[in-house]
Amino acid sequence: MEKISIEICLGTTCFVMGASKLQELETLIPPKYKNLVDVKAATCLDLCKNTAYMKAPFVKIDGEIVSEATVEKILKIIESKLNG
Protein backbone atom coordinates (compact mmCIF):
# COMPACT_ATOMS: atom_id res chain seq x y z
CA MET A 1 0.00 0.00 0.00
CA GLU A 2 1.26 3.45 -0.92
CA LYS A 3 1.68 5.95 1.93
CA ILE A 4 -0.87 8.71 2.38
CA SER A 5 0.87 12.01 1.60
CA ILE A 6 -0.04 14.94 3.83
CA GLU A 7 1.25 18.48 3.27
CA ILE A 8 0.48 21.08 5.91
CA CYS A 9 0.61 24.67 4.73
CA LEU A 10 2.65 26.77 7.14
CA GLY A 11 2.28 30.06 5.27
CA THR A 12 1.50 33.08 7.44
CA THR A 13 -2.29 33.00 6.96
CA CYS A 14 -2.57 29.26 7.55
CA PHE A 15 -0.22 29.38 10.53
CA VAL A 16 -2.24 32.13 12.20
CA MET A 17 -5.55 30.39 11.38
CA GLY A 18 -4.54 27.13 13.07
CA ALA A 19 -1.80 25.34 11.16
CA SER A 20 0.44 25.85 14.18
CA LYS A 21 -1.69 23.18 15.92
CA LEU A 22 -1.52 20.92 12.86
CA GLN A 23 2.26 20.64 13.28
CA GLU A 24 1.51 18.19 16.12
CA LEU A 25 -0.34 15.88 13.73
CA GLU A 26 2.57 13.50 13.21
CA THR A 27 2.75 12.75 16.95
CA LEU A 28 -1.04 12.26 17.17
CA ILE A 29 -1.41 9.67 14.41
CA PRO A 30 -2.33 6.32 15.97
CA PRO A 31 0.67 3.95 16.08
CA LYS A 32 -1.03 1.44 13.76
CA TYR A 33 -1.11 4.09 10.98
CA LYS A 34 2.30 5.77 11.50
CA ASN A 35 4.09 3.74 8.80
CA LEU A 36 1.28 4.41 6.33
CA VAL A 37 1.32 8.22 6.50
CA ASP A 38 3.94 10.72 5.32
CA VAL A 39 3.49 14.16 6.92
CA LYS A 40 5.49 17.15 5.73
CA ALA A 41 5.29 20.91 6.01
CA ALA A 42 4.93 23.19 3.02
CA THR A 43 6.22 26.76 3.16
CA CYS A 44 3.02 27.88 1.44
CA LEU A 45 0.49 26.05 -0.72
CA ASP A 46 -0.63 29.42 -2.14
CA LEU A 47 -4.32 28.55 -1.73
CA CYS A 48 -5.57 31.42 0.45
CA LYS A 49 -5.76 33.67 -2.61
CA ASN A 50 -8.16 31.30 -4.36
CA THR A 51 -11.75 31.81 -3.14
CA ALA A 52 -12.75 28.33 -4.35
CA TYR A 53 -10.98 26.74 -1.38
CA MET A 54 -12.91 28.32 1.49
CA LYS A 55 -10.79 29.16 4.56
CA ALA A 56 -7.33 28.52 5.96
CA PRO A 57 -5.61 26.49 7.27
CA PHE A 58 -5.10 24.27 4.25
CA VAL A 59 -3.78 20.73 4.06
CA LYS A 60 -3.22 18.59 0.97
CA ILE A 61 -3.96 14.90 1.41
CA ASP A 62 -2.93 12.83 -1.60
CA GLY A 63 -3.33 15.96 -3.71
CA GLU A 64 -6.82 16.80 -2.42
CA ILE A 65 -7.28 20.14 -0.67
CA VAL A 66 -8.77 20.23 2.83
CA SER A 67 -9.80 23.68 3.99
CA GLU A 68 -10.45 24.75 7.59
CA ALA A 69 -8.27 21.81 8.57
CA THR A 70 -8.13 20.61 12.15
CA VAL A 71 -6.23 17.71 13.69
CA GLU A 72 -9.51 15.87 14.25
CA LYS A 73 -10.63 16.40 10.64
CA ILE A 74 -7.31 15.16 9.25
CA LEU A 75 -7.26 12.09 11.52
CA LYS A 76 -10.78 11.17 10.34
CA ILE A 77 -9.70 11.46 6.70
CA ILE A 78 -6.64 9.28 7.35
CA GLU A 79 -8.75 6.62 9.03
CA SER A 80 -11.33 6.76 6.25
CA LYS A 81 -8.67 6.37 3.53
CA LEU A 82 -7.00 3.46 5.30
CA ASN A 83 -10.19 1.62 6.21
CA GLY A 84 -12.03 2.27 2.95
N, C-alpha and C positions, 0 to 999 in steps of 0.2 A: 504494500500500500504506500502510495506517495504521501509525503508529509503535507499537512495543511500549512500554507504560507500565510503568516499574519504580519502586516506592516502597520505600525502605529505612527500616525503623523504627529510629530513633535514641533511643528511650526508654531509660531507665537500664538495665533488665534486658537488652535487646537489645544495647546498646552494650557492656556488660561481657561479654556472651556471644559477642561477635565482630563486631558490626555496625561497630565502629570500623574493621575491615579492609575491610568492604564499601564504605566511603566511597571507596575507590580504584577501585571498579568502573568508573566512567566513563572513567578513563584506561586501563583494561585491555581495553576492548572493541576488537576488531579494527577497523582503519580502514574496512574494507568494510561494516561494520554501524553505524558511528557515527551516520549520518543516519537510521537506522531505529529507533533506541532513544532513549527519553526517560527519563533517570534523575533522580529527585528524592528528597529526604530527607523523612521524615515525623517530626514531633515524637514521636508515639507512635501505633501502630496499635491499641493496647489489646487485643492478642491473648494476652498472657502469662497473663491471668486465665482464659482459656478452655482447659480441659484437652483439648479436641478437636484442638487445633493442635500438639500435641507440645511441642517446645522452641524457645527463642529461639536465635539471632536470626531475626526474621521479615522477609520481603520479600513484597510483592504484585506479581505480574507479570500485567498485564491483568486484575486483579481476583482472580486465583487466589493463595492463600496458599502460600508456601514456608516451611517451618519448618527449623530447623537449617541455615540458609542459609550457603553459603560462596561465595567468588568463583568457584571452579571450577564449582560446582553451577549458579549463575546463568548463567555463560557457556554451559554446555551447554544450558540451557533456551532461551536466546536463539538459539543456533545451530539447535536443533531447531525452534523456531517459524518461523525465517526460511527454513529449508531443507525444511520439511514433513516 
